[in-house]
């Protein structure tokens, strides 16, 4: 459950503790971390409704029953009578969620008890969410599993593609969910995890009103500290309604950096941020790869009106897809 009073409290907390406002999550009601992160996950699923729940389950490998209404005529039951008509929906399921915030923390006795909730039920599922890099060996084929990192990817993928009426609220909640996961150290990226969810030519598209010029002139992308991104090799920028340039990120980004510590950024600080106050940033080193397109924006909101492609969130696609695209709509499904 979201503690909405907490949204107000974070503004006063900023004065009392040495923490940036963007580093405080609104999901702060439960003292126990596992309860807090589980409640956040469930609340986002509730706001997203059936569409988001199905999206998450499909990505994890859970096949929920259909919610479509089937029409039947002349239905014969167990008796000798025939019913003239029947409207029927099979959308009925139970999804049990067990959260762990430490790796290798599966309790076999607890697991046995949880399995009793789904045994003998047709559409009952047990989902374990853990920070492990790989599926824990103690989870058998009856149990579904995902890492917190992958859940965060799935939520962001959904926001990138949905036209739901709840999109803006979901974006707000997912951003705070990401902050919560980061604060609990649940977004560690390892080679094993990256290989599971990413490919060699994965590419991230970022808002580029300022960042595109910085990348072209100084070969860096600079953003707020502790902002979360998927590990990708390529970065492009959406600027002025189009995507034109592709860059390669030759090394992982550096976290919590004072820009004055990077000699290459001396000219940047002089020309772009002369009043820089030594606040810490996340920094990507970039190498120019090529010019593409331009790929023109044709992204629309739920009312059919043109809206920004990035919409406050990074978009993920493939370099091979970007190279062939003419419009941003050709990138969304990837």
BAPA-677456 format. One record per residue (C-alpha): residue number from 1; residue in three letters; x, y, z. Coordinates in Angstrom, 3 decimals. Example, Ala and Ser with C-alpha at 12.3 -4.5 7.8 and 13.67 -1.06 7.14 Angstrom:
<nodes>
<1, ala, <12.300, -4.500, 7.800>>
<2, ser, <13.670, -1.060, 7.140>>
</nodes>
This chain:
<nodes>
<1, unk, <0.000, 0.000, 0.000>>
<2, unk, <1.211, 3.510, -0.790>>
<3, unk, <1.485, 5.875, 2.143>>
<4, unk, <0.420, 9.090, 0.412>>
<5, unk, <1.195, 11.157, 3.501>>
<6, unk, <4.776, 10.078, 2.872>>
<7, unk, <4.759, 12.028, -0.399>>
<8, unk, <4.447, 15.211, 1.661>>
<9, unk, <6.854, 14.085, 4.348>>
<10, unk, <9.732, 13.533, 1.947>>
<11, unk, <9.880, 17.254, 1.308>>
<12, unk, <10.470, 17.980, 5.001>>
<13, unk, <12.826, 15.035, 5.359>>
<14, unk, <15.161, 16.535, 2.810>>
<15, unk, <16.050, 19.235, 5.328>>
<16, unk, <16.728, 16.742, 8.115>>
<17, unk, <18.812, 14.082, 6.398>>
<18, unk, <21.627, 14.116, 3.864>>
<19, unk, <19.610, 12.547, 1.086>>
<20, unk, <18.416, 13.937, -2.225>>
<21, unk, <14.682, 14.103, -2.773>>
<22, unk, <14.934, 11.784, -5.800>>
<23, unk, <16.541, 9.141, -3.576>>
<24, unk, <13.492, 8.825, -1.315>>
<25, unk, <10.728, 6.416, -2.278>>
<26, unk, <7.067, 6.989, -1.410>>
<27, unk, <6.733, 3.287, -0.593>>
<28, unk, <7.648, 3.773, 3.038>>
<29, unk, <4.799, 2.402, 5.142>>
<30, unk, <6.204, -0.966, 6.186>>
<31, unk, <9.276, -1.119, 8.423>>
<32, unk, <10.325, -4.559, 7.205>>
<33, unk, <11.999, -4.222, 3.807>>
<34, unk, <10.482, -7.396, 2.331>>
<35, unk, <6.966, -6.214, 3.203>>
<36, unk, <7.653, -2.779, 1.756>>
<37, unk, <8.985, -4.014, -1.576>>
<38, unk, <6.197, -6.607, -1.897>>
<39, unk, <3.526, -3.988, -1.189>>
<40, unk, <5.065, -1.697, -3.801>>
<41, unk, <5.041, -4.463, -6.423>>
<42, unk, <1.431, -5.382, -5.677>>
<43, unk, <0.227, -1.771, -5.650>>
<44, unk, <1.723, -1.125, -9.088>>
<45, unk, <0.042, -4.281, -10.409>>
<46, unk, <-3.273, -3.123, -8.922>>
<47, unk, <-3.034, 0.304, -10.566>>
<48, unk, <-2.052, -1.231, -13.897>>
<49, unk, <-4.938, -3.664, -13.750>>
<50, unk, <-5.442, -6.716, -15.907>>
<51, unk, <-3.393, -5.359, -18.811>>
<52, unk, <-0.256, -4.864, -16.697>>
<53, unk, <-0.749, -8.099, -14.737>>
<54, unk, <-0.972, -10.059, -17.981>>
<55, unk, <2.100, -8.273, -19.351>>
<56, unk, <4.138, -9.125, -16.247>>
<57, unk, <2.936, -12.719, -16.148>>
<58, unk, <3.632, -13.303, -19.839>>
<59, unk, <7.187, -11.992, -19.428>>
<60, unk, <7.751, -14.321, -16.474>>
<61, unk, <6.175, -17.315, -18.184>>
<62, unk, <2.800, -17.527, -16.430>>
<63, unk, <-0.068, -18.157, -18.835>>
<64, unk, <-3.188, -16.696, -17.250>>
<65, unk, <-6.607, -17.909, -18.423>>
<66, unk, <-8.493, -15.910, -21.017>>
<67, unk, <-10.688, -13.019, -19.901>>
<68, unk, <-12.699, -13.046, -23.107>>
<69, unk, <-16.378, -13.910, -22.895>>
<70, unk, <-17.201, -17.044, -24.863>>
<71, unk, <-20.620, -17.504, -26.441>>
<72, unk, <-22.184, -20.942, -26.511>>
<73, unk, <-25.553, -22.088, -27.812>>
<74, unk, <-27.380, -25.354, -27.287>>
<75, unk, <-25.253, -26.376, -24.312>>
<76, unk, <-25.735, -29.878, -22.984>>
<77, unk, <-24.708, -30.427, -19.397>>
<78, unk, <-24.548, -33.547, -17.240>>
<79, unk, <-28.305, -33.880, -17.384>>
<80, unk, <-30.412, -34.711, -20.381>>
<81, unk, <-31.535, -31.089, -20.803>>
<82, unk, <-29.998, -28.638, -23.278>>
<83, unk, <-29.506, -24.979, -22.351>>
<84, unk, <-30.256, -22.525, -25.168>>
<85, unk, <-27.350, -20.187, -24.465>>
<86, unk, <-24.339, -19.530, -22.221>>
<87, unk, <-21.976, -16.586, -21.679>>
<88, unk, <-18.811, -17.707, -19.964>>
<89, unk, <-15.442, -16.214, -18.919>>
<90, unk, <-12.582, -18.295, -17.573>>
<91, unk, <-10.627, -15.329, -16.149>>
<92, unk, <-10.198, -16.575, -12.605>>
<93, unk, <-6.773, -16.982, -11.035>>
<94, unk, <-4.755, -16.755, -7.839>>
<95, unk, <-1.197, -15.414, -7.909>>
<96, unk, <0.747, -15.852, -4.660>>
<97, unk, <3.920, -13.765, -4.285>>
<98, unk, <6.846, -14.482, -1.962>>
<99, unk, <9.591, -11.831, -1.810>>
<100, unk, <13.205, -12.153, -0.729>>
<101, unk, <15.683, -9.284, -0.493>>
<102, unk, <18.763, -11.399, 0.187>>
<103, unk, <20.248, -13.938, -2.273>>
<104, unk, <20.137, -17.652, -1.478>>
<105, unk, <17.426, -17.050, 1.100>>
<106, unk, <14.850, -19.720, 0.130>>
<107, unk, <13.460, -21.450, 3.219>>
<108, unk, <12.485, -25.001, 2.217>>
<109, unk, <10.010, -25.426, 5.083>>
<110, unk, <8.292, -22.151, 4.188>>
<111, unk, <8.356, -23.158, 0.526>>
<112, unk, <6.515, -26.374, 1.306>>
<113, unk, <3.829, -24.420, 3.102>>
<114, unk, <3.459, -22.003, 0.197>>
<115, unk, <3.057, -24.867, -2.276>>
<116, unk, <0.018, -26.088, -0.357>>
<117, unk, <-1.800, -22.927, -1.482>>
<118, unk, <-1.625, -23.891, -5.159>>
<119, unk, <-1.770, -27.694, -5.115>>
<120, unk, <-4.850, -29.075, -6.800>>
<121, unk, <-5.916, -25.676, -8.150>>
<122, unk, <-6.150, -25.171, -11.906>>
<123, unk, <-5.233, -21.481, -12.146>>
<124, unk, <-3.176, -20.898, -9.023>>
<125, unk, <0.444, -19.755, -9.273>>
<126, unk, <3.315, -19.190, -6.856>>
<127, unk, <5.825, -16.479, -7.787>>
<128, unk, <9.128, -15.953, -5.994>>
<129, unk, <10.830, -12.561, -6.409>>
<130, unk, <14.475, -12.584, -5.286>>
<131, unk, <17.754, -10.720, -5.948>>
<132, unk, <19.493, -13.915, -7.119>>
<133, unk, <21.331, -13.754, -10.449>>
<134, unk, <19.903, -17.110, -11.519>>
<135, unk, <16.857, -19.164, -10.640>>
<136, unk, <17.402, -20.728, -7.182>>
<137, unk, <17.859, -24.505, -7.456>>
<138, unk, <15.341, -25.151, -4.666>>
<139, unk, <12.462, -23.803, -6.794>>
<140, unk, <10.891, -26.621, -8.813>>
<141, unk, <8.962, -26.402, -12.065>>
<142, unk, <5.691, -25.630, -10.274>>
<143, unk, <7.103, -22.340, -9.028>>
<144, unk, <7.600, -19.201, -11.087>>
<145, unk, <10.582, -16.948, -10.424>>
<146, unk, <11.969, -13.545, -11.422>>
<147, unk, <14.694, -11.279, -10.116>>
<148, unk, <13.846, -7.786, -8.876>>
<149, unk, <16.016, -6.445, -11.688>>
<150, unk, <13.907, -8.215, -14.294>>
<151, unk, <10.649, -7.037, -12.675>>
<152, unk, <11.933, -3.482, -12.920>>
<153, unk, <12.753, -4.037, -16.603>>
<154, unk, <9.252, -5.425, -17.216>>
<155, unk, <7.517, -2.478, -15.550>>
<156, unk, <9.575, -0.017, -17.618>>
<157, unk, <8.911, -1.947, -20.831>>
<158, unk, <5.188, -1.812, -20.121>>
<159, unk, <5.225, 1.947, -19.539>>
<160, unk, <7.143, 2.429, -22.799>>
<161, unk, <4.435, 0.713, -24.841>>
<162, unk, <1.109, 1.182, -23.050>>
<163, unk, <-1.564, 3.778, -23.775>>
<164, unk, <-3.345, 3.040, -20.498>>
<165, unk, <-5.333, 5.801, -18.791>>
<166, unk, <-3.157, 5.107, -15.735>>
<167, unk, <0.129, 5.610, -17.593>>
<168, unk, <1.201, 8.806, -15.834>>
<169, unk, <0.392, 7.409, -12.387>>
<170, unk, <2.158, 4.155, -13.223>>
<171, unk, <5.228, 6.040, -14.411>>
<172, unk, <5.306, 7.934, -11.106>>
<173, unk, <4.918, 4.734, -9.082>>
<174, unk, <7.478, 2.767, -11.087>>
<175, unk, <10.034, 5.557, -10.686>>
<176, unk, <9.583, 5.358, -6.911>>
<177, unk, <9.596, 1.560, -7.017>>
<178, unk, <12.940, 1.776, -8.815>>
<179, unk, <14.225, 4.123, -6.115>>
<180, unk, <13.102, 1.675, -3.438>>
<181, unk, <14.835, -1.248, -5.171>>
<182, unk, <17.983, 0.823, -5.569>>
<183, unk, <17.957, 1.860, -1.906>>
<184, unk, <17.637, -1.808, -0.925>>
<185, unk, <20.506, -2.723, -3.271>>
<186, unk, <18.261, -4.975, -5.365>>
<187, unk, <19.253, -3.621, -8.795>>
<188, unk, <22.750, -5.014, -9.037>>
<189, unk, <23.604, -5.885, -12.630>>
<190, unk, <25.777, -8.899, -13.299>>
<191, unk, <26.905, -10.521, -16.530>>
<192, unk, <24.572, -13.444, -15.865>>
<193, unk, <21.548, -11.184, -15.478>>
<194, unk, <22.487, -9.046, -18.465>>
<195, unk, <22.793, -12.075, -20.736>>
<196, unk, <19.360, -13.230, -19.615>>
<197, unk, <17.533, -10.044, -20.600>>
<198, unk, <19.797, -8.209, -23.051>>
<199, unk, <21.461, -8.776, -26.395>>
<200, unk, <24.674, -7.506, -27.984>>
<201, unk, <22.991, -4.757, -30.002>>
<202, unk, <20.617, -3.440, -27.326>>
<203, unk, <20.192, 0.307, -27.548>>
<204, unk, <18.706, 2.931, -25.240>>
<205, unk, <16.987, 6.098, -26.473>>
<206, unk, <17.166, 9.055, -24.070>>
<207, unk, <15.661, 12.529, -24.042>>
<208, unk, <18.223, 14.714, -25.767>>
<209, unk, <17.180, 18.379, -25.649>>
<210, unk, <20.482, 19.130, -23.903>>
<211, unk, <22.110, 15.699, -23.729>>
<212, unk, <22.455, 15.243, -27.487>>
<213, unk, <24.610, 18.355, -27.816>>
<214, unk, <26.722, 17.296, -24.836>>
<215, unk, <27.276, 13.886, -26.416>>
<216, unk, <28.243, 15.380, -29.785>>
<217, unk, <30.554, 18.052, -28.384>>
<218, unk, <32.037, 16.388, -25.305>>
<219, unk, <31.515, 12.602, -25.776>>
<220, unk, <29.693, 12.144, -22.469>>
<221, unk, <26.192, 11.600, -21.162>>
<222, unk, <25.701, 13.130, -17.712>>
<223, unk, <22.649, 12.684, -15.517>>
<224, unk, <21.530, 12.648, -11.892>>
<225, unk, <23.246, 10.341, -9.453>>
<226, unk, <21.894, 6.792, -9.019>>
<227, unk, <19.503, 6.954, -11.958>>
<228, unk, <18.857, 3.403, -13.124>>
<229, unk, <19.370, 2.219, -16.708>>
<230, unk, <19.657, -1.186, -18.292>>
<231, unk, <23.208, -2.098, -19.282>>
<232, unk, <23.408, -1.357, -23.032>>
<233, unk, <26.188, -0.908, -25.548>>
<234, unk, <24.494, 1.786, -27.620>>
<235, unk, <22.766, 5.069, -26.830>>
<236, unk, <20.751, 7.393, -29.062>>
<237, unk, <18.957, 10.640, -28.273>>
<238, unk, <15.453, 11.859, -29.058>>
<239, unk, <15.623, 15.575, -29.797>>
<240, unk, <13.339, 17.979, -31.663>>
<241, unk, <10.961, 15.244, -32.731>>
<242, unk, <13.548, 12.899, -34.188>>
<243, unk, <16.439, 10.505, -33.593>>
<244, unk, <19.607, 11.119, -35.599>>
<245, unk, <22.777, 10.002, -33.818>>
<246, unk, <24.021, 6.743, -32.332>>
<247, unk, <26.777, 6.472, -29.740>>
<248, unk, <28.581, 3.528, -28.215>>
<249, unk, <29.157, 3.222, -24.475>>
<250, unk, <32.537, 1.429, -24.278>>
<251, unk, <32.448, 0.921, -20.497>>
<252, unk, <29.911, 0.788, -17.657>>
<253, unk, <28.772, 4.198, -16.387>>
<254, unk, <30.526, 5.705, -13.383>>
<255, unk, <28.408, 6.446, -10.344>>
<256, unk, <28.595, 9.295, -7.806>>
<257, unk, <31.169, 11.324, -9.729>>
<258, unk, <32.267, 14.894, -9.094>>
<259, unk, <32.582, 16.221, -12.645>>
<260, unk, <35.738, 18.147, -11.727>>
<261, unk, <37.469, 14.785, -11.257>>
<262, unk, <37.280, 14.102, -15.002>>
<263, unk, <39.854, 16.239, -16.861>>
<264, unk, <38.031, 15.720, -20.176>>
<265, unk, <35.026, 17.587, -18.771>>
<266, unk, <36.912, 20.779, -17.943>>
<267, unk, <35.758, 22.424, -21.170>>
<268, unk, <32.204, 21.167, -20.600>>
<269, unk, <32.065, 22.741, -17.136>>
<270, unk, <33.415, 26.009, -18.462>>
<271, unk, <30.990, 26.243, -21.367>>
<272, unk, <27.839, 24.406, -20.172>>
<273, unk, <27.838, 24.393, -16.359>>
<274, unk, <29.961, 27.310, -15.186>>
<275, unk, <28.031, 27.386, -11.883>>
<276, unk, <28.476, 23.678, -11.142>>
<277, unk, <28.231, 23.114, -7.357>>
<278, unk, <30.179, 19.841, -7.100>>
<279, unk, <27.037, 17.723, -6.819>>
<280, unk, <27.610, 14.088, -7.720>>
<281, unk, <26.428, 12.685, -11.053>>
<282, unk, <26.201, 9.491, -13.074>>
<283, unk, <28.507, 9.664, -16.097>>
<284, unk, <28.616, 7.675, -19.351>>
<285, unk, <31.674, 7.872, -21.597>>
<286, unk, <30.493, 7.859, -25.235>>
<287, unk, <31.963, 7.220, -28.686>>
<288, unk, <30.199, 8.487, -31.809>>
<289, unk, <29.104, 5.609, -34.062>>
<290, unk, <26.960, 6.918, -36.905>>
<291, unk, <24.155, 9.158, -38.083>>
<292, unk, <20.832, 7.487, -38.869>>
<293, unk, <17.457, 8.439, -40.287>>
<294, unk, <16.368, 10.874, -39.202>>
<295, unk, <13.778, 8.733, -37.461>>
<296, unk, <10.714, 10.945, -37.057>>
<297, unk, <8.428, 10.835, -34.046>>
<298, unk, <4.894, 9.573, -34.667>>
<299, unk, <4.150, 8.501, -31.073>>
<300, unk, <0.649, 9.385, -29.882>>
<301, unk, <-1.054, 9.382, -26.495>>
<302, unk, <-4.328, 7.648, -25.650>>
<303, unk, <-6.251, 10.538, -27.273>>
<304, unk, <-4.367, 10.215, -30.541>>
<305, unk, <-2.323, 13.378, -30.005>>
<306, unk, <1.386, 13.504, -30.830>>
<307, unk, <3.545, 13.184, -27.707>>
<308, unk, <7.298, 12.894, -27.013>>
<309, unk, <8.795, 9.503, -27.774>>
<310, unk, <10.774, 9.234, -24.542>>
<311, unk, <7.895, 10.535, -22.356>>
<312, unk, <10.192, 10.859, -19.322>>
<313, unk, <11.428, 7.276, -19.596>>
<314, unk, <14.305, 5.671, -21.511>>
<315, unk, <13.159, 3.585, -24.469>>
<316, unk, <14.931, 0.337, -25.336>>
<317, unk, <15.284, -1.179, -28.780>>
<318, unk, <17.956, -2.800, -30.983>>
<319, unk, <20.613, -1.070, -33.055>>
<320, unk, <19.627, -3.263, -36.006>>
<321, unk, <16.010, -2.121, -35.663>>
<322, unk, <16.951, 1.543, -35.297>>
<323, unk, <19.100, 1.434, -38.435>>
<324, unk, <16.093, 0.390, -40.543>>
<325, unk, <13.399, 2.522, -38.894>>
<326, unk, <11.830, 5.643, -40.388>>
<327, unk, <9.383, 6.395, -37.560>>
<328, unk, <9.507, 5.895, -33.801>>
<329, unk, <6.462, 3.606, -33.893>>
<330, unk, <8.694, 1.030, -35.590>>
<331, unk, <10.862, 0.895, -32.439>>
<332, unk, <8.186, 0.439, -29.774>>
<333, unk, <7.491, -3.274, -30.267>>
<334, unk, <11.171, -4.053, -29.719>>
</nodes>
